[in-house]
């Protein structure tokens, strides 16, 4: 069935640009379409090339950073417009990260925050 659909399509079209879309449009299983394409390619009836797709997904930590900003941005945002806040005030405001000093060091080099 997939072979007939593929050969029939190629009789009137130059190429199948995306096997996944082709399978969906023709109500076929993608794996079956891929197997037929590989078979036809193996017998040199058609030319074929792999399409590599990568998907990037945020981790739970990445989701948190997307919602709240990175720890460095949160540190920068915690400093009031007057330009200073004590460490105790900062921690009392809810800014708590296990690697606080690492964030502070990175924030000072990235955002121009200095510890006085």
N, C-alpha and C positions, 0 to 999 in steps of 0.2 A: 504494500500500500504506500509506504513512504517512498519507495524507489519510483513507483509510477508517478507520484506527485512531484518528486524532484526532477525526474526526466521530462515530464510534461511541462513543468515550469521553465526548465532550461531550454526547451524547444522554442519558446517564444520570448525568453529573457536572456540577457547576456550573463547574468550572475545572480546568485543568492547572497546578498550582502551580509545577512545575519541568520544563521541556522535556527537560533532560538526564536526569533520573530517569525521565521518561516513555519516552524513547527506550531507555534501558537495560531497563526493565521489559517493553517490547514488542519487544525485539530489533531495534531500528531504528537507523539511523545518526542521530546527533544533528543533523548538518548538514542531512539530509533533513527531519527534523521541523521544524527552524527555518525552512527554506525554505517548507514547506507552511503553517506558522503565518503567516509573512509574507505569503504569497499570500492566504490566507483573510482576514487582517487588511486587506490592500489592497482586497479586494472587499467589505469591511465585513460579512463573515459572522461574524466574531468580534472581540472586543476583545483586544488583546495589549499587554504592556509588557515592556520589556527588563529583565533581571536582570543586574546588574553584579557580578561576583565579582573580588575582588583576592586574590592570594595573596602572602604575604610569605615570603621564603626568606632564610636567613642566608647571607652570603658566607663565604668561607674564613676571613676575619678574624673575622667574627661567630661562626662555629663555635668558633674558638679562644677568644674571650672567653666564650662560653657554657660552655666546658669549664674554662678557667683563671681566669676573672674578668677584668674590665677592667684595663688597666695601673694605674689608680689603686687599685683594690682589691688588686692584687698588691703595689703599693708599701705600702699600709696593712698588709697581711698580713706583709710582710717585716720590719716594725719589731717587735722582740721585746717581750714583755710588760713588760720593764723600762723600756721607753719610749724607748730611743735606739739608734741604730746609725750608724756613720760611713758616709760615702759610699763609701769603699774597701771596708768590710765588706759594704755593700749590693751593690756591684758584684761582689764576690767570691762572694756567695751565689747568683749567677746572675741577678740582676735586671739585665737589660740591655735597654734600649729605645733606639732611635735618637733619639727625642725625649724623653730622660730629663728635661731641665729643664722642658719643657712639662708633662710628667706630674707632676713635683714641684710646680710652681706650681699646677696644678689640684688635686692632692692636698692641698696646704696649705690651699687655700680651701674644699675640699669636706669633707675628713676631719679637719681640725684638726691637720695635720702641719706642723711648722715646722722650718726649717733654722737651726741655731745654730752 
